[in-house]
Amino acid sequence: MLTDLNFINSHMGETLIETTGSINSIYIFV
């Protein structure tokens, strides 16, 4: 269970970083 949660947290963290990067790119583009 802990391993699964850690995997999910890592995946969510990566998604958050990717989303933030996209927002930053859009902000810079604007």
N, C-alpha and C positions, 0 to 999 in steps of 0.2 A: 504493500500500500504506500509506504513512504517513498519507495523508488518511483512508483507511478506518479505520485504527487510532485516529486522533484522533476520528473520528465515534463509534466504538464506546466509547472512553473517556469522551467527553462524555455519551453516552447512559447509560452505567453510572453515571457520577457523578450524573446527574440522578435516576436510579432510587434510588441510595443516599440522596440527600437526601430524596426522597419517602418512602422507607422509614423513615428516621430521624425525619422529621416525624410519620409515623403512629405510631411507637413513642412519641414524646414526647406526642402527643395522648392515646394510651391511658394513659400514665403519669400525665398530668395528670388524666385522667378518673377513674382509680383513686384 
